[in-house]
Amino acid sequence: METMIGAEPFYLKGNNDKAVLLIHGYTGTPSQMRLLGDFLNGLGYTVYAPLLPGHGTTPEDLQETEAEDWYKEVAVAYENLSKYFSRIVVIGVSMGGLLALRLAAEKHPWKLVSIATPIYFYDTRLNWLWLLKHFMSYAKRGKHPYPVEDRYNVAYNKIPVQPLDSMLELVKQCKKRYIRRITCPILVLHGGQDGTVKESSAKEILRRVASQKKQILVLEDSGHMVVLDKQRNFAFDYIKGFLEAEE
C-alpha cells in the first residue's frame, strides 16, 4: 500500500554519541514528530522516527493491526540504534507513549520522555468498546487546530475501532507491569487543554515509576499534541534541559 505524502519515517544523522527514538501516536505519522526531531538533531542527536504498522497508508490497513505489531516495530528500531549508540533517548506521544513505557521497562534506555500518554481517557465510549466494536468500524476524529503547516500533521481523518482493544490492553499492562519497572530518568509532559487524555494520567505515571530522577511539566495552554501546539518551543527547550542534565 502506498504511503501518504509526508507520512514517511525519517532518520536524521547527528554529530554526538546519542540517539533519539521518536514514536508517534495512534492514527498519526512521523510527520507529527518532525519539528521535535529537527530541534533535537540541531542539538547534535541522531534521530529516528519509524512509521508504525497500519499507519500512513489507509485507515483500513490500521484496522488489521494491533499493539503488538506496533511494539515490534519500535523494539526493532531500538535494537538497530543500540548497535551504534550506548545512550538512547525514547520519546513517545499518546499511544506512542505507551509503547515508550513498555520499551523503557524492557530495554532500559538512557532517558525517557512520555508525552500525553494515556492511562485515563475522557471518552467514556471506551468503556463500551467491547460492545461498540460489533456495531461500528470507525469513530469520528476530534478536531483541534494546531498552529503548524499541514505537512507536520499528516494523520487519518477517522479512527479505526478494532485495534483499540489491544491499545486498552497495553494501557492495562503498563499500569500492572511496565511502569513500575522503569528506572531510567523520565520526563512526563502533558497539555492542560488535552481533551483526549486526562491529566491524572501524567501524575499516575510519575507516581508509579521506580525512577529516582523524574519530572513533570503541564503546559496549560496546550492540547493533546503538545509537540505541535503553541507552547511547543517551550516544551522543546524543557526537553533539552532534561537531556542535558547531569545523571
C-alpha positions as CSV (number, residue, x, y, z in Angstrom):
1,M,0.0,0.0,0.0
2,E,1.3,3.4,-0.9
3,T,2.4,5.7,1.9
4,M,0.7,9.1,2.3
5,I,2.8,12.1,1.2
6,G,4.6,13.3,4.3
7,A,3.9,10.2,6.4
8,E,7.3,8.6,5.8
9,P,9.7,7.6,8.5
10,F,12.7,9.8,8.9
11,Y,16.3,9.5,10.0
12,L,18.5,12.5,10.9
13,K,22.2,11.9,11.4
14,G,23.7,13.8,14.4
15,N,27.2,14.6,15.5
16,N,27.3,13.4,19.1
17,D,27.2,10.0,20.6
18,K,23.5,9.9,21.5
19,A,20.4,8.9,19.6
20,V,16.7,9.6,20.0
21,L,13.8,7.3,19.0
22,L,10.6,9.2,18.4
23,I,7.3,7.3,18.5
24,H,4.1,8.7,17.0
25,G,0.6,8.1,18.2
26,Y,-2.5,6.2,17.1
27,T,-3.7,7.2,13.6
28,G,-0.7,9.6,13.4
29,T,2.6,9.5,11.5
30,P,6.2,10.6,12.0
31,S,5.3,14.0,10.5
32,Q,3.9,15.0,13.8
33,M,7.3,14.4,15.4
34,R,9.3,16.2,12.8
35,L,9.5,19.6,14.5
36,L,10.8,18.0,17.6
37,G,13.1,15.8,15.6
38,D,14.6,18.7,13.8
39,F,15.1,20.5,17.1
40,L,16.9,17.6,18.7
41,N,19.0,17.0,15.6
42,G,20.1,20.6,15.7
43,L,21.5,19.8,19.2
44,G,23.6,17.0,17.7
45,Y,21.4,14.0,18.4
46,T,20.8,11.3,15.8
47,V,17.1,11.0,15.4
48,Y,14.9,8.2,14.1
49,A,11.1,8.2,13.8
50,P,9.7,4.9,12.4
51,L,6.2,4.6,10.8
52,L,4.2,2.2,12.8
53,P,2.4,-0.7,11.0
54,G,-1.0,0.2,9.7
55,H,-0.3,3.9,9.8
56,G,0.4,6.4,7.0
57,T,-1.5,4.4,4.3
58,T,-5.2,3.9,4.9
59,P,-7.4,3.5,8.0
60,E,-8.3,0.1,6.6
61,D,-4.7,-1.0,7.0
62,L,-4.6,0.1,10.6
63,Q,-7.8,-1.9,11.2
64,E,-5.8,-5.1,10.6
65,T,-3.1,-4.4,13.2
66,E,-2.8,-4.4,16.9
67,A,-0.5,-3.1,19.7
68,E,1.9,-6.0,19.4
69,D,2.6,-5.1,15.8
70,W,3.4,-1.5,16.7
71,Y,5.6,-2.6,19.6
72,K,7.6,-5.0,17.5
73,E,8.4,-2.1,15.1
74,V,9.8,0.2,17.8
75,A,11.6,-2.7,19.5
76,V,13.5,-3.4,16.3
77,A,14.2,0.3,15.8
78,Y,15.6,0.5,19.3
79,E,17.8,-2.6,18.7
80,N,19.1,-1.2,15.5
81,L,20.1,2.1,17.2
82,S,21.7,0.3,20.1
83,K,24.2,-1.3,17.7
84,Y,25.7,2.2,17.2
85,F,24.7,4.2,20.3
86,S,25.0,3.4,24.0
87,R,22.9,6.3,25.0
88,I,19.4,6.3,23.5
89,V,16.5,8.6,24.4
90,V,13.0,7.3,23.9
91,I,10.2,9.8,23.3
92,G,6.6,8.8,22.7
93,V,3.4,10.8,22.2
94,S,0.0,9.5,23.1
95,M,-0.2,5.8,22.1
96,G,3.4,6.1,21.2
97,G,4.0,7.0,24.9
98,L,2.5,3.6,25.9
99,L,4.9,1.9,23.5
100,A,7.7,4.0,25.0
101,L,6.8,2.9,28.6
102,R,6.9,-0.7,27.6
103,L,10.2,-0.2,25.7
104,A,11.7,1.5,28.7
105,A,10.7,-1.3,31.0
106,E,12.2,-4.0,28.8
107,K,15.2,-2.2,27.1
108,H,16.3,0.3,29.8
109,P,17.2,3.3,27.6
110,W,19.3,6.2,28.8
111,K,16.3,8.6,29.3
112,L,12.6,8.6,28.6
113,V,10.1,11.3,27.7
114,S,6.4,10.5,28.0
115,I,4.1,13.0,26.3
116,A,0.3,12.9,26.6
117,T,0.5,9.2,27.4
118,P,-3.0,7.7,28.1
119,I,-3.7,6.0,31.4
120,Y,-7.1,7.6,31.8
121,F,-9.3,8.8,28.9
122,Y,-12.0,11.4,28.7
123,D,-14.0,9.4,26.1
124,T,-16.4,7.3,28.1
125,R,-17.3,5.3,24.9
126,L,-14.1,3.3,25.5
127,N,-15.9,1.7,28.5
128,W,-18.3,0.2,26.0
129,L,-15.7,-0.8,23.4
130,W,-16.5,-4.5,23.9
131,L,-20.0,-3.8,22.5
132,L,-19.4,-0.9,20.2
133,K,-16.8,-2.7,18.1
134,H,-19.5,-5.0,16.9
135,F,-21.6,-2.1,15.5
136,M,-19.1,0.4,14.3
137,S,-15.8,0.1,12.4
138,Y,-14.7,3.7,12.7
139,A,-15.2,6.7,15.0
140,K,-15.1,10.4,14.2
141,R,-11.8,12.1,14.8
142,G,-12.0,15.1,17.1
143,K,-10.6,18.3,15.6
144,H,-8.1,20.6,17.4
145,P,-6.4,23.2,15.3
146,Y,-2.6,23.4,15.7
147,P,-0.5,26.3,14.6
148,V,1.6,24.3,12.2
149,E,1.7,23.6,8.5
150,D,-0.4,20.6,7.4
151,R,2.8,18.7,6.5
152,Y,3.5,18.4,10.2
153,N,0.2,16.8,11.0
154,V,-0.4,14.1,8.5
155,A,-2.9,11.6,10.0
156,Y,-6.0,9.7,9.3
157,N,-9.3,11.6,9.4
158,K,-11.1,8.7,11.2
159,I,-10.3,6.3,14.0
160,P,-10.4,2.5,13.4
161,V,-12.2,0.9,16.3
162,Q,-11.0,-2.7,16.2
163,P,-7.3,-2.1,17.3
164,L,-8.4,0.0,20.3
165,D,-9.0,-3.3,22.2
166,S,-5.3,-4.0,22.0
167,M,-4.4,-0.5,22.9
168,L,-6.5,-0.6,26.1
169,E,-4.9,-3.9,26.9
170,L,-1.5,-2.2,26.6
171,V,-2.7,0.5,29.0
172,K,-3.7,-2.2,31.4
173,Q,-0.3,-3.9,31.1
174,C,1.5,-0.6,31.5
175,K,-0.3,0.0,34.8
176,K,0.1,-3.6,36.0
177,R,3.6,-4.4,34.9
178,Y,5.6,-2.0,32.8
179,I,5.6,1.4,34.6
180,R,6.9,0.1,37.9
181,R,9.8,-1.5,36.1
182,I,11.1,1.8,34.6
183,T,14.2,3.0,36.3
184,C,15.8,5.5,33.9
185,P,15.3,9.3,34.3
186,I,11.9,10.2,33.0
187,L,10.2,13.5,32.0
188,V,6.4,13.5,31.7
189,L,4.7,16.2,29.6
190,H,1.0,16.9,29.4
191,G,-1.2,19.6,27.8
192,G,-3.5,21.4,30.2
193,Q,-6.1,21.7,27.4
194,D,-5.8,18.0,26.4
195,G,-9.4,16.8,25.7
196,T,-8.3,13.2,25.0
197,V,-6.1,12.1,27.9
198,K,-6.7,13.1,31.5
199,E,-4.0,15.0,33.3
200,S,-4.2,12.4,36.0
201,S,-2.5,10.0,33.6
202,A,0.7,12.0,33.8
203,K,0.6,12.1,37.6
204,E,-0.1,8.3,37.7
205,I,2.9,7.6,35.5
206,L,5.1,9.7,37.7
207,R,3.8,8.1,40.8
208,R,4.3,4.5,39.6
209,V,7.8,4.6,38.0
210,A,10.8,3.4,40.0
211,S,13.0,6.1,38.5
212,Q,14.9,8.1,41.1
213,K,15.0,11.1,38.7
214,K,11.6,12.1,37.5
215,Q,9.9,15.3,36.4
216,I,6.5,16.5,35.2
217,L,5.6,19.5,33.2
218,V,2.0,20.6,32.4
219,L,1.7,23.1,29.6
220,E,-1.5,24.9,30.5
221,D,-2.2,26.3,27.0
222,S,-1.5,23.2,25.0
223,G,-3.8,20.5,23.7
224,H,-3.2,16.7,23.2
225,M,-0.4,17.2,20.6
226,V,2.0,19.2,22.8
227,V,4.7,18.8,20.1
228,L,2.5,20.7,17.6
229,D,0.8,23.3,19.8
230,K,1.7,26.9,20.6
231,Q,3.8,26.1,23.6
232,R,5.9,23.5,21.7
233,N,9.1,25.6,21.7
234,F,8.9,25.9,25.5
235,A,8.4,22.1,25.7
236,F,11.3,21.5,23.3
237,D,13.6,23.7,25.5
238,Y,12.4,21.8,28.6
239,I,13.2,18.5,26.9
240,K,16.7,19.9,26.0
241,G,17.3,20.8,29.7
242,F,16.2,17.3,30.8
243,L,18.5,15.6,28.3
244,E,21.5,17.8,29.2
245,A,21.1,17.5,32.9
246,E,23.7,15.5,34.8
247,E,22.8,12.0,35.8
